[in-house]
Every structure is written in C-alpha cells, then in structure tokens.
Amino acid sequence: MKIHNGSLYWPTTTQPYHPSNNFDKYEVYNVVIVGGGISGSLTALALVEAGLSVAILDKREMGSGSTSANTGLLQYSNDIMLHELIDQIGEQDAVQFYKLCYKAVDDLEKIVDRLQLDADFIRRPSICYASDENDVEKIKVEYTTLKKHGFPCDYLGPNEMEEKLPFSKPGALVTFGDAEINPLKFVQGLLKKLEKKGAHLFPYVEVKDVSEADNILDIRTSNQSFLAKSIIFTTGYETVPVGHRIGADINRSYVFVSNPNQEFKNWHKQALIWETKRPYLYIRSTFDNRMIVGGLDEDNPNAPYSLELIQHRAENLLKQAKELFPNYEIDIDFAYAATFGESIDNLPFIGEHPTKPNHYYLLGYGGNGTVYSMLGSHILRDLIMGKRNEDAEIVQLQRKYVVR
Ligand SMILES: Cc1cc2nc3c(=O)[nH]c(=O)nc-3n(C[C@H](O)[C@H](O)[C@H](O)COP(=O)(O)OP(=O)(O)OC[C@H]3O[C@@H](n4cnc5c(N)ncnc54)[C@H](O)[C@@H]3O)c2cc1C
C-alpha cells in the first residue's frame, strides 16, 4: 500500500536516522512494537523508561510512514466537538477525554524539553472558524461547553476576527494550549534517544504473523523471528498484520507547503487555523515561514499515483488559501497526498485485543493522531505493567467499532 505520494516537506528539514544496531538481540523481549512512527516511538519511550526491554520493528525506514506526512498541528479540540462527544459517550468520559488531549500537548512539550529534542515545537492558539452562518450556533455551544469545563478558549465575532486575521467569518472559536511541531524531526530525535536508553531498533523488518505458546509470543517477520511477552501494533493506517479492523474509515487527504514568506508571520500569533465544514481546510505556518495547507479528503484509501492529480488538488487548496489571504504571495513548493484514517466513533483504538491476550493496539485515527499517540503511550504502559488506568476504558477495544 502506498501511504503517501508526491513531494513531502519534512524529509527536507532533517536527515534520516540510521540506528547503530550495536547490541545483542534479547532472547525474549518484554515488548515488541510493530511500527516506528510517532506512535511506536512514544510508546517505546514510556516502556523503556518504565524499565522494560523493547524492540521496535518497522518494514520501512522509521518515521517514513504517515508521520512524514503529518502536518504537525497539536490541538486539544478534536474533529468531534466536546458537546457532540458528550452526546455520544456522556459528559464524564467526554470531558475526561478532552482533558487527556489537553494534557497530551503538555506531555509532548515536556518530552521535547526533557530530552532536548530539536523538533520546532512552538505553542500556538487555534482558531476554528464557522464556515458559514449556520455553524455559528455550533461554535457558540462549543465555546460555552469548553468554558463550563475549564478549557481555555475564547469566542470571536466577525469584527474581532477582522482585527486578528486578514479575513473574517461569521464567528470563530479560539482555543489556547495548542502547539505546532515538526513530527519527523521529533521522531528522529526520539529514536536516537531511545537507542541510548536501550531500545533495539530494527528497520526494514516486516511483521507477518504472531503465534502464542506458554504465554510467549512468537513474532514471524520478513527475516528473523522475535520472542516477546507482549506485542503492540502501532502500524498507522495500513492493514494490521494480525486482527481485523472494523471501525476505521480509511481515506486520503492532500497537503501543500508554500514558499517561505515573511508575511505569513503576520496573522494572529501564527494561530493554527481550521473550520467547522467537513472535510475541513486547515492552515499553519512553519519555523521557516512557510504555510502548510491541507484538506480535500477523498473516500479512497490509497494515495494517488498521479502527480498531476496531486498538483491539481494542491492548486485547489492554494485557491482556497488565497481566498482567505488575498494579499499574500503564496506559491506551491511541495505537494503531496496521503492515506488518512478516521474511526467511525471518532475515538482512537488503544488497548488490548478483546480475544488475543498480550496483543495491544495504538491506532490514533483522526485529525489528532499525535495527541492520541501521546496519551495512548501512557495508557499502554500502565496496562502492560499491570497497573489500573482509569482512562483506558474510554478508548479500549471493547467497543462496537474497533479491532477484532
Ligand atoms: C496528511 C496528514 C496530515 C495529518 N496531520 C496531522 C496533524 O496535523 N496533527 C495530528 O495530530 N495528526 C495528524 N495526522 C495524523 C498523524 O499523521 C498520524 O496519526 C500519525 O503520524 C501516525 O503515526 P503512527 O506512528 O501511528 O503511524 P506511521 O507513522 O504510519 O507509522 C506506522 C509504521 O508502521 C510500519 N508498519 C506497518 N505495518 C507493518 C508491519 N506489518 N510490519 C512492520 N512495520 C509495519 C509502517 O512502515 C510505518 O512506519 C495527519 C495525517 C495525515 C496523513
């Protein structure tokens, strides 16, 4: 499966990380993690720091999956608004889930600081505008709900928006506590630290199958096999090698990254911008003053092979960006398409497989994938260490639509 195609931007900002492989493989690992993207590396960090022996296997170069296509917006607000999630799963769990997302952005910052990762992590507010008049009420209800539960946010009417941005809309929700990051630099920095902390990294090893005997998992791969007490699948949007995903909508999405332009610094605090319409347009800036613009999700799991189609979609995104920022000189420097997964109930899949003991999943489907990876790494660490985690039930696999 081709999970992205076109010209990616993040790989031009960093060098690939090649593990040293200077270790003796363990006979039995505490945990084997399948997938060396942002989910796998964050989970490995949590486990290694808890004292477990960990191997990460990836069929590609680590970080080169959807982590390389991830546009790096870190937001506590989700694709499903808090008041909608309350309707879906009840107030207590919905508010707790939002709190976990809020804390996950803080936790990501703490990792960047503590491990001194060069990942261009910058705090930004987010502005979610009402795409049309009909959505103003929705934004207002969300503002009231977030305020009621203590989340930092603000409401902007059209005039206030005009003061902050070169465009105005009928209303907007501003959330504070969000951030932007370069996800690939983050993962490459993390992998380097993980190796120093004793994790074993095996790129270009594809997991094919897993069997169990006497509570030990036998993990068969494209070359050698591995023994482990637990396995965690952090395989992103691709078909899982063991288990069957029944709650995922796998689509594709488009992104362009613009030319660098000092003018892009001029909108309000270089906020992360998105909207109420689905699929939504979203915009952020970069440390080197480029604009990243994404959206136009399509109902097709494979990134298109046609570079012409990708360019065509990027031009469509450019047109929408120019409508918002008519006075800015914006050109396309990079354009790509990528597979993108959402869960049907808008929650990530995090936890132990319902019928396969010691098989765990962290599939952070949805626009907040990185935030889910962060919060999921702590939940899985606790489950694997045999500790009770009160948040685990919200995202567990014992739901109608998950992995079977
Ligand atoms: C266009 C786009 C924009 C996005 N923007 C954002 C954003 O702004 N903010 C946000 O929070 N999230 C965003 N996301 C979501 C985010 O990218 C993902 O949630 C996150 O990067 C997924 O990381 P991962 O580690 O789970 O998956 P990946 O990075 O895809 O890693 C999974 C790894 O598993 C490996 N693998 C798969 N199967 C096997 C196997 N059988 N054996 C061995 N290895 C295997 C793959 O090679 C891959 O490297 C975006 C996604 C896309 C596509």
The ligand as an ORCA input file, in Angstrom:
! r2SCAN-3c Opt
* xyz 0 1
  C      -1.923     14.382      5.590
  C      -1.955     14.102      7.055
  C      -1.946     15.142      7.957
  C      -2.002     14.877      9.321
  N      -1.944     15.927     10.166
  C      -1.981     15.717     11.498
  C      -1.874     16.809     12.391
  O      -1.760     17.954     11.975
  N      -1.892     16.543     13.709
  C      -2.007     15.269     14.194
  O      -2.024     15.092     15.417
  N      -2.110     14.210     13.364
  C      -2.094     14.408     12.027
  N      -2.172     13.361     11.171
  C      -2.290     12.025     11.730
  C      -0.881     11.532     12.032
  O      -0.081     11.558     10.899
  C      -0.894     10.149     12.434
  O      -1.787      9.950     13.482
  C       0.462      9.726     12.955
  O       1.519     10.273     12.228
  C       0.500      8.278     12.843
  O       1.699      7.852     13.369
  P       1.861      6.348     13.556
  O       3.165      6.156     14.189
  O       0.663      5.798     14.213
  O       1.841      5.794     12.057
  P       3.030      5.783     10.960
  O       3.877      6.981     11.029
  O       2.377      5.471      9.674
  O       3.881      4.580     11.479
  C       3.455      3.251     11.342
  C       4.640      2.437     10.922
  O       4.284      1.067     10.932
  C       5.006      0.417      9.933
  N       4.319     -0.855      9.646
  C       3.035     -1.031      9.202
  N       2.765     -2.359      9.092
  C       3.888     -3.003      9.489
  C       4.252     -4.391      9.577
  N       3.387     -5.383      9.253
  N       5.494     -4.712      9.988
  C       6.389     -3.749     10.324
  N       6.106     -2.432     10.238
  C       4.872     -2.060      9.828
  C       4.999      1.398      8.784
  O       6.076      1.162      7.915
  C       5.096      2.736      9.493
  O       6.394      3.264      9.536
  C      -2.089     13.558      9.791
  C      -2.095     12.519      8.885
  C      -2.017     12.766      7.538
  C      -1.988     11.632      6.583
*
